[in-house]
Every structure is written in C-alpha cells, then in structure tokens.
Amino acid sequence: MKREFDDVISGLKFISIYGRKNFQISGIVNDSRRVRKNFIYIAILGNKLNGHDYIDEAIKNGASAVFCSIIPKNINNKITYVLVKNTRIAQGIIASNYYYNPSQNIDVVMVTGTNGKTTVVTLLYTLFRNMNIKVGMLTTIQNKINDESHKSTLTTPDSIEINYYLNEMVNNNCRFCFMEASSHAIDQNRIVGIKIKGAILTNISHDHLDYHSSFKNYINAKKKLFDILDTSSFALVNNDDKRSNYILQNCIAKKHTYGIKTDSEYKTKILINSIEGLKIKIDNKNIFLKLCGIFNAYNILCVYAGSCILGINKNNLLEKISKLDTPKGRFEFIKRRIGPTIVIDYAHTPDALENVLKTIHKFSLKGRIITLFGAGGNRDKSKRSLMGKIASKYSNLLVLTSDNPRNENPQNIINDIKLGINKKTKIIQNKNRKNAIEKAISEGKPEDIILIAGKGHEIYQEINGKKYPFDDKLVVEKILSLKE
C-alpha cells in the first residue's frame, strides 16, 4: 500500500526533518530485518534493544525514511530523517495515518485489568457475533476479524499491528473492535493515535512489578488509559474494586459502574454458584450460565453492561448471554466418566489463583483439592511466595512444576514458591510439567478436583529462549486416553 509521506506525518509533532518530503512510502516497520524498498523505519528504544543501533541496516534493506530520537552521526543524503522526542508516540500517529485512521470508522473498546481481560473481550466478541454483528477482537489467545482467525503474539500488539488489524476490520465492515489493553502496552504508548470509544476496568491486583517496579506505577499505567479518553467516550469500571475511584480521577468520559457488593449502575445477585454453572439475577431477571465462579459473575455483568452502553437492545440480551461458554483455558473443565474432575485455568497471579481456588472451595466437595502450578521465569519474583501461600491455604496437595521458566533455573523458581507454603502442606515437586501433570492425575481420586494452573490457553512452553509445543489440555487428554 503506497501513501504520500506528507500524509503519513500529518499531525505529528517533530523536532526537525532532514531531507525531502515529497515521496511515497510502501510500509512502516520498527524491525530493521523487515524493511523493504521505500519503507519507513522507526528506531524504537526498547527494554533490551535500541533500534537506533540498526538504522544503517534498515537503510541497507531499502528504508527511505528513518524516525529517530537521536540523529545518527553519519547522515545519508538520500534518506529522510525525522527527529522526534518519542519514537513510540510518533509510531502511533504515523501508523494510524498510514492505514487511513481506521479507529475513526470503528468503535474500539479496550479492556484492561489484572484478571479477566481475555475472558471479557472474548465473551463480548462471541456475543456480538452470535447476534450477527460484524466485529473484531485482539486478545492474548487470538486476533479475529469476523470469523477469520489470526495468530496472536502479544496481549496488545504494537501500534503498527493494531492499525493494520483495525484497517482490515473496517474493510470487512466491522462495527466494533474489542481488544485487551495491557499495562505494558499503555505504558509503552502502543495505543497512541487510536480513537477509543470505551475503556473497561475489570480489577487491579498484584502483577508485573518486574516491569513497573512498584504497585503504584502499575495502577497508574492502567489509569492512563482512562485519562486519555475524551468526552465522546465511555468508561466502565468494576465498582467493587477499591481502586476504581482513583482510576476515574481526571477521566472526562461518561462514567459507568458495575458491581455485586456495592451500589452500582449495573448490578447482579448470585443465586447459585455450583460446578454446573451460575444462576444470577440481572435487571430482575434470572439467568443460568455455563460459566461458574464469582469472578465469572463479574465478567458476565461487565459484558452485559458494556453491551447496553454500546446500544444493544436489552430484549433477549440476557438469553443470548446465557448461551455463552467459557473461553479456552479459562476455568475449563475436562469431563470424565470416572476419576477426578480436572480444571485448567490461566491463573498466574496471586489474585487469579485465589479466585479460582475460592470458587472450587464453594463447590460441595467430598474430596481433596490438588493444585498444580509454577511461576514464570524472568518475571516478578515477589509474587511467587504469595502464590505458594495462597495455594497452600486452599489446597490439600500441591504439585510444583515449571510454567515458562525462560532463562531461569526451574528449581530456583520452585524454591521461591515454597517460601510461602505452609510446612504442613503436602508437596510433590517435578520440574517436567508433563510428568508433573501425570503425577497429579495419578494421585487424584474420583471425588477430588485437580486444578492445573498457570498456562491455560498457551500452546507452548518457553525454556532457555526457545518455545516448545505444550498444551495443558492436550497433555491431560493424552494421559487420560492412556489410562482409560
């Protein structure tokens, strides 16, 4: 796709431009290896790499223009250099321009929070598609344009990829895009240049302190999404989260709240919470859901509130919501004729793990709770002992194993988890996740519930810089097929 350079830099605040401006460009990238003839190369200062170190390589590969925050010592007179204060912010603006500002022609709703982002986005997308509304989604699990799936690599893509997908959605007549907005993405200005119709907060709890360095910084990253909304946007927050009022400070969008415990605009009452599902009351109507757990009552209420705010007719809305099923790897049951009940869940934070285990505890249990989990390597170490403490509190047996150890020694991660575990709790350790799952299943009795936590939908395991195929559900099903 060719665009005039002048059109692409429209509205961009730059310090200076060196070189010509009257030419066409054929693409935008921030990876020098992906540069082709007449591309714009954006030099991003990342956490590990500095894009400015690869400017010469980008030019060699065909770049016509370079956006940078430091002008190189050796200037190529055939290349246009644009000096900006922040290349991430510049990227958002020029990417939006390059793709004809797609967010102006589709309602973009961003969902942020520690837990529930993927579930809420997926449920909203599924609900709207079930109503024959053309819609797209960007999530941790996958990106979709109507019924067409695309592989997802990040919770929130960079601004170039976001605008590419939004443009594709517009071209396919999508009315809405539901997307996750991670704290990293907000902090790194990946959503700059996008017109946001609405922002939703699910909750805030302990996570990503390895990146944000403090809980306050983490909260403020979430808050930034609501601070940039305009008066034509809406903000929907979980009123039961004690930080929701702070999140809405400085927000000029139209404010809406949902909650179970507090007086909120959108409320629900839990009538039944069982292993078969939830029975809840919304707007004086009772509905039964396939999903279970209090956290899913919040998710469903959030979906209902968001749908109403977006103008969906309430007639038959609850009936359609009642048919929704749980997304892959989110409190996903593996049904068995004999043997223990197995639950697979993505819970990889202290709060998420506690929510899942509390939900299991509320079922009428005759047996034990066996919890298998690990923690991510090269990530927030402070949450490991907290997860150990929580798992120990709610479980009869713990199976400690690897999650995505990345470049850390798996045993060191397990040792960090063990620091929070009650000494009376029985522990089994096995660094090999497949063997650990096999051991957990062999330990289970028919009346037990086995929770396999941490990876959920993921189909890989990251070890020493490589990703190896690994799907908890497929591993479980294979083990069960050999046993039955």
N, C-alpha and C positions, 0 to 999 in steps of 0.2 A: 504494500500500500504506500503510494507516494504522497507526500504532503509538502507544502511550501514551508521553508524554515521559519519565515516570519510568522506564519500562522501558528506554528508549534510553540513559539516562545511568547505568544500573546499573553499579557497579564503577568509575565514573570518579572520579578524584581531582581535585577542583576547588577553587579558592581561595574563590570565593563565587558565589552566584546572586542576581541581581536580577530580581524579577518572579515570576509564577505558575509552578507546575509541573504543575498538573492540566489538561492539554490534550493533544490528539492532533496528531501531525505526519504529513505526507504525503510527505516526501522529505528527502534530505540532499545538499547541493552545496557546493562551495568556489569556484564561479564565480557572481558576482552576477547575470550575464546569464541564468543558467539557473534562478534562483529562481522558484518558483511559490507559490501560496497555501498557507500553513501549512507551509512548508519550514523546515528548519534551514539556516542559512548559517554556514559555518566560515571564519573570516578567517585565511588562511594567509600567513605571511611568506615569500615566495618569493625567488629569486635576482634577479629583475627587477622584480616587482610585490609590493606589500604589500596583502594582502586587507583590512586594516583601513581602507584608503582607500575601499573600496567598500561599507562597511556600510550607509550611507544608501541607496544604490542597491538593495541586497538587500532592505531593509525596504520600499522603494517597490514592489518587484516581488512582495511578499507574504510575506516571511520572518516567522515567528512567534517564532523564537529565533535568537540570534547567539552563537556561541562565539568568544571572542577572548582575547588575552593582554594587551590594554590596553583598559580600559573607555573608550568614547567620551566626549567632554566633554558632548555633548548626548544625554541619555537619553530614549528614547521610552517612556513609561509603559505602553504597550500591548504592548511587546516584552519577552521574557525574555532577559537577558544572562547568559551563563555565563563567568566569568573562570577561565582555566586557565593553567598555566605554559607548556605547549607545545601549540599547536592541532593540530599534525600527530599527536602521540600521542593526543590526545583524539579526533581524527577516526577513528583506527583502532579505538578502543574503541566509539564510538557507531555507527560503520558496521557493525561486527560485530554489535552488539546489534540494530540496526535490521533486519538480514537474518537474525535468529534464530540467530546464532552458527554459520554453516554449516560452519566448519572443524572443529567438534566432530563432524560427521557425515560427513566425507570425509577420506581420508588425503592430506594436502598434502605434496608433496615438492618442495623448492626446490633449484634447481641454480645455483651461482654459479661464477665463474672468468673469466679474461680471454678465453679462447677455448673454443669447444666447447659453450657453454650451449645455444644453439638446436638444435644437432645432437643432443645427448644428450636434451633434452626431447622433440624431435620423434621420435626413434627409440624412446624409451620409450612415448610415446603410440601410435605406429604399431604397435609390437609388441603392446601390450595390446589394441588394437582388433582386431588380427589374431587374437587369442585370444578374441574376443567378450566382452571385459571392458569394461564401461561406464566411460569415463574422459574427463577433460577436460584441456586444456592452455592455458597462457598463454605466448606467445612473442613475439619480435620480429617474426616473419613473420605469424602469425595466432593468434587465440584459437579454440578448438574445444570444443564440448560434444557428446560422442559424435561423430557425423559432420556436425554443423552448424557451419559456419564463421562467425566474426565478425571484423571488421576490427580490426587491432592498430595502436595509435598509439605506444606506448612499450614498451621491453623489459619493464618491470614497471609495470603501471598503478598508480594511487593506491589507497589502502585502500578507498575507496568502491566503485570499479570492481571491485577484486579480490573484495570480499564479494558484490557483485552477481552476478558470474560464479560464485562458489562456491555461492551460493544456487541459481542456475539449474542447476548441476551436481547438487546434492543433489536438487532437484525432478525431475531426469531420471535419478535412481538411479545416478549415477556413484560408483564406489568410490574412485577416485583422481583427484587433480589434479596434473599435472606442470607446473611453472612456472619460468621464469627469475627469478633474483633479482640484479638489477644492483647494483653498488656504490653508485650514486646512490640507488636505492630503499631499500637497507638503511640508508644514512646519513641519509636523509630520513624514516625511520620509517614507510615505506609498508607495512611488513609487521607493524606493531604490531597486536595483537589477534587474530592468526591462530595457531591451534594448528598447529604444524609437526610432521608425522610424521617427516620426514627432511630432512637437508641434504647436498648433494653438492658437493664441490670438484673442478673439472676441472684447473685450473692457475692460476698467477698470473704475469703478466709486465707489462711497461710499457704503461700505458694510463690515460687520464682524469686525467692530472696537472693539466690545466687546471682541473678541478673540485676535486680532492683536495689540490692544491698540493705534496704530497710522496708518494713511493712508500710510505713508512711509513703515512701516512694511508689510502692506497688499500688496503694489506694489512689494516689494522685495520678498515676498513669491511667487508671480506669476513669477517674473523674474528668480527665482531659477530653475524653470522647463527648461528654455531656456539656462541657464548657464551649465546644466549637459548634454546637447546634445553633440554628437561627430560629426566628420566631415562626417560621412556617413548618418547623419540625415538631416531633413529639418525643417526650422522654417517659419511659415506663420503668418503674423501679419496684423491687421487692421491698415492701414497707416493713416486713418483719426483720430485715437486715438492719442492724443498728447504725450502719454507715450510710444508709440511703439518703438521709437528710443532708449529710455532708456532700455526697455525690451531686445533689441537686443545687447546692450553693453556686451562684453565678450562672446557672442554667437559665436561658431566656426562652427555651422551647415550652410548648404546652405540656404540663406535668400530669402524669397519671400514676396511680399506685395500685398494687395488688398485694394480697396477704391472707394468711389464715388466722393469725393471732391478733393482729392489730386492726383498727378501724381503717379500711381502705376502700378505694373506689370499686375495685373488683375483689370479691371475697368468695371463699369456698369453705364448706364444712365437710370434714371426713367422717363418713358414716360407717364404712367398713374398710379395713386395711388387712388383706389376707394374702396368702401365697397365690390365690387365684386371681387377685386384682384388687382394684379400689372401687368403692362406691362413694361418690361425693355429691354434694349439693351446690349448684351454682344457679343464681337467679331463681331460687325456689324450685329448681328442677333437679331431680335425682338422675344421675347417670352412672353406669357401671363401665369401668375401664379395664383393658387388658393389662395395663401397667400397674405396678404395685409400689408401695413405699411412699412416705410423706414427701420425699423430695420430688417424686413424680406428680404428686398433687400440686406442688408449686409449679412444676413445668407445664402441666396442663392448664392451670389457671392463667399462667403467663401467656400461653398460646391463645387461650380464649380472649384475654384482654387485648392482646396485640391484634387479633383478627377483628374485634369490634372497633378498635381505634382506626384500623385501616379501611373501615366502611363495609365489612362483610355483614350481610343481613343475619340477624340473630335467629331467624326461622330455620330450624333444622341444623343449626350450627353445632349444638351440643350432641345431637345424634351423630353427626359426622365425626366429631371429636372422639366419641365413644368407640369408634371403629379403628382408631389409631393403635399401632403396635409399637413396641419398644425398638429403638434403633439398634443396629448391630453392636454388641459388646457393651451395652448399657443395661445392666441388671437382666441379662439374658439367661433364661432357664434352658437347660438341656433336659428334656423329659425322658424318663426311663420307666420301664415296666418294673424292674427290680433294682435294688441298690440305692445309694444315697442320692439326694437331689443335688444337682450341680448348678451353680450360678457363676456366670462370667461377667465381670464388670471392669470398667476402665479406671476405677478409683485408684488414684496415685498420689493423692494429697491426704493429710490427716483428716480434714473435714469430710471429704468424699468417702474415705474408708469408714469413718464413724457413722455417717448417714446410712451407708449400705448395711453395716453390721447392726445398727439400731433397728433398721427395717426388718432384717432377718429375725432379730430377737422378739419383735412384736408378733411374729407368727406363732401359732400354737405348736411349740416344739416338744417332741418327745425324746429327741436325740441330742447330739452334740453339734457345735459349730466348729468346723475345721477351716482355717483361713490360710491360704497360700498367697504369698506376696513377696516382693522385693522392693528395691528403690532404684531410680535412675542414677547411673554414674555421671560424674562431672556436672552435677546439678546441686541444688540446695541441700546441703548435708544436714542442716538443722532440723529438717522435717523427718529425718529417718527415725530417730529415737521416739519422736511423737507418734509416728505411725506404729512403732513397736508397742508403745504404751497402750494405744487405743485397741490394737488387735488383741493384745494380751487381756485387756479388760472385758472384751466381748466374746472371746473365743475359748474353746476347751483345748484345742490343739493348734499349734502354729507350724506351718511348713515354710521355712525361709529359703528363698531361692534367688536367682538372678532375674532382673527386669531387663533393662537395657544397660548393661554395665559400662558400655562405651570404652573408655580408656582406663577405667579404674579396676582394681583387683576386686572381683566379686565377693571374696571373703571379707575384705575390709568393709564393704557396704553392709554385709550381713552383720558384722561386728558392731557397726554403728546402730543398726536397728535393735540389736539385742540389749543395748544400753538402757532402753526404755521398757523392756519386758519384765513383768513380774517374775521373780525367781521360782514361783510355784507353778508357772505355766509350762506345760509340756511342749518341747520344741523338737522339730526334725529339721536338719539342715541338708540341703543338696544344691550345689551351685548350678547343676544342669537342670534347666527348667522342665524339660520333657520328663526326665527321671523323677523330678520332684512332683510333677502332676500325677505321674503313675503311682508314686508312693502315697500321695494324698487320697487318691481313689481307692487304693488297696486298703487303706486304713478306715475308710468310710463304711458305716453300717447302713442298712436300709432307712433307718429313721434319722440319719444325720443330714446336715446341709454342708456342702463343701463350697466355699467361696474362693474362686480363682481371680485374684485382683491384680490390677496394675497395667495390663496391656489391652484388654477389651477388644477393640476393632483392629488393632495393629496386626499386620501380616508379616512382620519381620522382627528380628532381634539384633540389636546393634552391639557388636563386640569388636573392640580394637580397630575402630574405623571402618568396619565392614558391616553390611546389613545382610543377615542370613534369613531365609524364609522361615517364618514361625507364626502360627496362628493358633492361639489357645483353644479355640473351638474345634478346629480340625484335629489338633493333637488329642483332645479329650474324646472326640468321636472315634478316632482310630483306636485308642486304648480300650474304649468300651466295646468296639466291634470285635476285638480280640478276646475280650472277657466273656462276651455273651454268646 
